[in-house]
Amino acid sequence: MVRLTVLGSGSSGNSALITTGRATLLIDAGLSAKQIQVRLEAAGHTLDQLDGILLTHEHQDHTGALEVLSGRLPLRLYCTPLTQEHLLGTLKFRSPPAWKLISTGSPFEVRDLRIESFPVPHDAVDPVGYVIADEESRLGVLSDVGFVTNLIKDRLRGSDSLFVEANYDTQLIEADTKRPWATKQRIMSRHGHLSNDQAAELVEALAHPGLRHVILGHLSDDCNDPARAIRRIQEPLHRLGIKDTRVLCAERRACTETLEVAHRRQVHAPAPDPAAAEQMRLL
């Protein structure tokens, strides 16, 4: 069973933990190295247990801990060649990572996990999303992305749980007085971030009765509101008659609870054979 623990998600830093009975992976490492260590321990894990780090893209709020972590443990980094090239040119690794270069669209395995990346539109050199699965469960991961493509929908279809960006509420960002208009345009552009409305449209396209969780990430502190985001995602689910899907927002400053990605399969014992039971009684 795949389990997800979001260590933290927001504009200042993003990192999530994926575990199974055999594998322990991070998705991104954008919190401080100290916070990653503290929050891993809060979730019952340690840095030494990590099998690697899956990188979605090179931005600092997804890679900020890599320099420090490289001095504490042998890093195994999974990313595209273009992302590797950028990081080698901008970061000062204390010890060289073990690079595991991935080909977008080609699946690879880490212990009992089967992982596939897919391209997403964002203002990074080669950003990707992930589908992470084992024999029991399938998790779709969509971090920073400007708009939802048909390919994204196709790759995420059939997920038991979804981690999806819901960065801003359109009304709140338009009313925001802190950001220059140029910054707002970049955030709302086709290579920026997803709004609550865009995330809701994606969830509506992917909804099915077995969808267990929708975890919303990368919420803006001042241009979004968790309660508002959750209501917006629940609207299409309830309209479709899907009321068992749990919608929650990832925490920025603390771990989100550990979630089992799929419902556990119920193993039913076969019904007793009345004739056999009677025969046993007579023995």
C-alpha positions as CSV (number, residue, x, y, z in Angstrom):
1,M,0.0,0.0,0.0
2,V,1.3,3.4,-0.9
3,R,1.2,6.0,1.9
4,L,1.5,9.7,1.5
5,T,2.7,12.2,4.2
6,V,3.0,15.8,3.0
7,L,5.9,17.2,5.1
8,G,5.0,20.8,4.0
9,S,3.5,22.5,1.0
10,G,3.4,26.2,0.1
11,S,5.1,29.0,-1.7
12,S,8.1,28.9,0.7
13,G,8.8,25.1,0.4
14,N,7.5,21.8,-0.7
15,S,8.3,18.2,0.2
16,A,6.3,15.0,0.6
17,L,7.0,11.5,1.8
18,I,6.0,8.3,0.0
19,T,6.3,5.0,1.8
20,T,5.4,1.4,1.2
21,G,6.4,-1.8,3.1
22,R,9.7,-1.6,1.2
23,A,10.3,1.9,-0.2
24,T,10.8,5.3,1.3
25,L,11.0,8.3,-1.1
26,L,10.7,12.1,-1.0
27,I,9.0,14.1,-3.6
28,D,11.0,17.3,-3.7
29,A,13.1,18.8,-0.9
30,G,12.1,22.4,-0.8
31,L,11.9,22.8,3.0
32,S,15.0,23.4,5.0
33,A,17.1,20.3,5.6
34,K,16.4,20.7,9.4
35,Q,12.7,20.8,8.8
36,I,12.8,17.8,6.5
37,Q,14.7,15.9,9.2
38,V,12.3,17.0,12.0
39,R,9.1,16.3,10.0
40,L,10.4,12.9,8.8
41,E,11.0,12.0,12.4
42,A,7.5,13.2,13.4
43,A,6.2,10.9,10.7
44,G,8.2,8.0,12.1
45,H,11.1,8.0,9.6
46,T,14.7,9.1,9.3
47,L,16.9,10.5,6.6
48,D,18.9,7.3,6.5
49,Q,15.8,5.4,5.4
50,L,15.4,7.4,2.1
51,D,15.8,5.4,-1.1
52,G,15.9,8.7,-3.1
53,I,14.3,12.0,-3.9
54,L,12.0,12.5,-6.9
55,L,12.3,16.0,-8.2
56,T,9.4,17.7,-10.1
57,H,11.5,20.7,-11.2
58,E,14.4,22.8,-10.2
59,H,12.8,25.8,-8.4
60,Q,14.2,26.6,-5.0
61,D,11.0,25.9,-3.2
62,H,11.3,22.3,-4.4
63,T,15.1,21.8,-4.2
64,G,16.3,24.2,-1.4
65,A,17.5,21.5,1.0
66,L,19.6,19.5,-1.5
67,E,22.9,21.3,-0.9
68,V,22.8,20.7,2.9
69,L,21.4,17.2,2.6
70,S,24.2,16.2,0.2
71,G,26.6,16.7,3.1
72,R,24.6,14.5,5.5
73,L,23.7,11.4,3.4
74,P,24.4,9.9,0.0
75,L,21.8,11.6,-2.2
76,R,20.0,9.6,-4.9
77,L,18.2,12.1,-7.1
78,Y,15.6,11.2,-9.7
79,C,15.1,13.9,-12.3
80,T,15.2,14.6,-16.0
81,P,18.6,15.4,-17.7
82,L,17.7,19.1,-18.2
83,T,16.8,19.4,-14.5
84,Q,20.1,17.8,-13.6
85,E,22.0,20.2,-15.9
86,H,20.4,23.2,-14.3
87,L,21.0,22.0,-10.7
88,L,24.6,21.2,-11.4
89,G,25.0,24.8,-12.7
90,T,23.3,26.5,-9.7
91,L,23.8,24.4,-6.6
92,K,27.0,23.5,-4.7
93,F,26.7,19.9,-3.6
94,R,28.9,19.0,-0.7
95,S,29.1,15.4,-2.0
96,P,28.2,14.4,-5.6
97,P,24.7,12.9,-5.7
98,A,23.9,9.6,-7.3
99,W,21.9,10.9,-10.3
100,K,19.1,8.6,-11.6
101,L,18.1,10.3,-14.8
102,I,14.5,9.6,-15.9
103,S,13.0,9.7,-19.4
104,T,9.7,11.5,-19.3
105,G,6.9,9.0,-20.0
106,S,9.0,5.9,-19.4
107,P,8.2,4.0,-16.2
108,F,10.9,3.0,-13.8
109,E,10.9,1.1,-10.5
110,V,12.1,1.8,-7.0
111,R,11.8,-1.3,-4.9
112,D,8.1,-2.2,-5.0
113,L,7.0,1.1,-6.7
114,R,6.4,1.7,-10.3
115,I,6.8,5.3,-11.2
116,E,6.0,7.2,-14.3
117,S,6.7,10.9,-15.0
118,F,4.8,13.1,-17.4
119,P,5.4,16.7,-18.7
120,V,3.6,19.7,-17.3
121,P,3.5,23.3,-18.3
122,H,5.3,25.5,-15.9
123,D,8.1,28.1,-16.0
124,A,10.9,25.6,-15.3
125,V,13.4,23.9,-17.6
126,D,11.7,20.5,-17.7
127,P,8.9,20.1,-15.1
128,V,7.1,16.9,-14.5
129,G,4.3,15.3,-12.6
130,Y,4.3,11.7,-11.3
131,V,2.1,8.6,-11.1
132,I,3.4,6.4,-8.2
133,A,1.8,2.9,-7.9
134,D,2.2,-0.5,-6.4
135,E,0.0,-3.6,-6.7
136,E,-2.7,-2.1,-4.4
137,S,-2.7,1.7,-5.0
138,R,-2.1,4.5,-7.5
139,L,-1.2,8.0,-6.5
140,G,-1.3,11.0,-8.9
141,V,1.1,13.9,-8.1
142,L,0.6,17.3,-9.9
143,S,2.6,20.1,-8.4
144,D,3.4,23.5,-10.0
145,V,1.5,23.7,-13.3
146,G,0.0,26.6,-15.3
147,F,-2.9,24.7,-17.0
148,V,-4.2,21.2,-17.3
149,T,-3.4,19.4,-20.6
150,N,-5.2,16.4,-22.0
151,L,-2.0,14.4,-21.4
152,I,-2.1,15.3,-17.7
153,K,-5.7,14.1,-17.5
154,D,-4.8,10.9,-19.3
155,R,-1.9,10.1,-17.0
156,L,-3.8,10.8,-13.8
157,R,-6.9,8.9,-14.8
158,G,-7.7,6.0,-12.5
159,S,-5.8,7.4,-9.5
160,D,-6.9,6.2,-6.1
161,S,-5.7,9.5,-4.5
162,L,-4.6,12.8,-6.0
163,F,-2.1,15.4,-4.8
164,V,-3.0,18.5,-6.8
165,E,-1.9,22.1,-6.7
166,A,-4.6,24.7,-5.8
167,N,-2.4,27.8,-5.5
168,Y,-4.8,30.7,-5.6
169,D,-8.5,31.8,-5.6
170,T,-9.2,34.0,-8.5
171,Q,-11.1,36.6,-6.6
172,L,-8.5,36.8,-3.8
173,I,-5.6,37.2,-6.2
174,E,-7.3,39.9,-8.2
175,A,-8.1,41.8,-5.0
176,D,-4.5,41.4,-3.6
177,T,-2.7,44.7,-3.2
178,K,0.8,43.3,-2.3
179,R,1.7,41.8,-5.6
180,P,2.5,43.8,-8.8
181,W,0.2,43.1,-11.7
182,A,3.1,41.5,-13.6
183,T,3.5,39.0,-10.8
184,K,-0.2,38.2,-10.8
185,Q,-0.1,37.7,-14.6
186,R,2.8,35.3,-14.2
187,I,1.0,33.3,-11.5
188,M,-2.2,33.1,-13.6
189,S,-0.4,32.4,-16.9
190,R,-0.3,29.1,-18.8
191,H,3.1,28.5,-17.2
192,G,2.3,29.6,-13.7
193,H,0.1,27.9,-11.1
194,L,-3.4,26.3,-10.9
195,S,-6.3,28.1,-9.4
196,N,-9.0,26.5,-7.2
197,D,-11.3,26.6,-10.3
198,Q,-8.8,24.8,-12.5
199,A,-8.0,22.2,-9.8
200,A,-11.8,21.6,-9.4
201,E,-12.2,21.1,-13.2
202,L,-9.4,18.6,-13.1
203,V,-10.9,16.7,-10.2
204,E,-14.3,16.6,-12.0
205,A,-12.6,15.1,-15.0
206,L,-10.9,12.4,-12.9
207,A,-13.6,11.7,-10.4
208,H,-14.7,8.2,-9.8
209,P,-16.4,6.4,-6.9
210,G,-13.2,4.8,-5.7
211,L,-11.3,8.2,-5.4
212,R,-10.3,8.2,-1.8
213,H,-8.4,11.5,-1.2
214,V,-7.8,14.8,-3.0
215,I,-5.0,16.6,-1.2
216,L,-4.6,20.2,-2.2
217,G,-1.1,21.7,-2.1
218,H,0.9,24.8,-2.7
219,L,-1.8,27.1,-1.4
220,S,-1.0,30.8,-1.3
221,D,-1.0,32.2,2.2
222,D,-2.8,35.4,1.3
223,C,-4.4,34.6,-2.1
224,N,-6.2,31.5,-1.0
225,D,-8.1,30.0,1.9
226,P,-8.2,26.3,2.8
227,A,-11.9,26.3,3.6
228,R,-12.7,28.0,0.3
229,A,-10.4,25.7,-1.7
230,I,-12.0,22.6,-0.1
231,R,-15.5,23.8,-0.9
232,R,-14.6,24.5,-4.5
233,I,-13.2,21.0,-5.0
234,Q,-16.1,19.3,-3.3
235,E,-18.7,21.0,-5.5
236,P,-18.1,18.9,-8.6
237,L,-17.7,15.7,-6.5
238,H,-21.0,16.2,-4.8
239,R,-22.7,17.2,-8.1
240,L,-21.5,13.8,-9.5
241,G,-22.9,12.0,-6.4
242,I,-19.4,11.2,-5.1
243,K,-19.5,12.0,-1.4
244,D,-17.0,9.6,0.1
245,T,-13.9,11.3,-1.3
246,R,-12.0,13.2,1.4
247,V,-10.7,16.6,0.4
248,L,-8.0,18.2,2.6
249,C,-5.3,20.9,2.3
250,A,-1.7,20.1,2.9
251,E,-0.2,22.1,5.8
252,R,2.5,24.6,5.2
253,R,4.2,24.6,8.6
254,A,3.7,21.0,9.8
255,C,3.2,17.5,8.5
256,T,-0.1,16.5,7.2
257,E,-1.4,13.2,8.5
258,T,-0.2,10.0,6.8
259,L,-2.8,8.8,4.3
260,E,-3.3,5.4,2.7
261,V,-3.7,6.1,-0.9
262,A,-6.3,3.5,-1.6
263,H,-9.1,1.7,0.3
264,R,-7.7,-1.6,1.6
265,R,-9.1,-4.6,-0.1
266,Q,-11.5,-6.6,2.0
267,V,-10.6,-10.3,2.2
268,H,-13.7,-12.3,2.8
269,A,-13.6,-15.8,4.2
270,P,-15.6,-18.3,2.1
271,A,-19.1,-19.0,3.4
272,P,-19.2,-22.3,5.4
273,D,-20.6,-25.3,3.6
274,P,-23.6,-26.5,5.7
275,A,-23.1,-30.1,4.5
276,A,-19.5,-30.1,5.6
277,A,-20.4,-28.5,8.9
278,E,-23.0,-31.2,9.6
279,Q,-20.5,-33.9,8.7
280,M,-17.9,-32.5,11.1
281,R,-20.6,-32.3,13.8
282,L,-21.3,-36.1,13.4
283,L,-17.6,-37.1,13.6
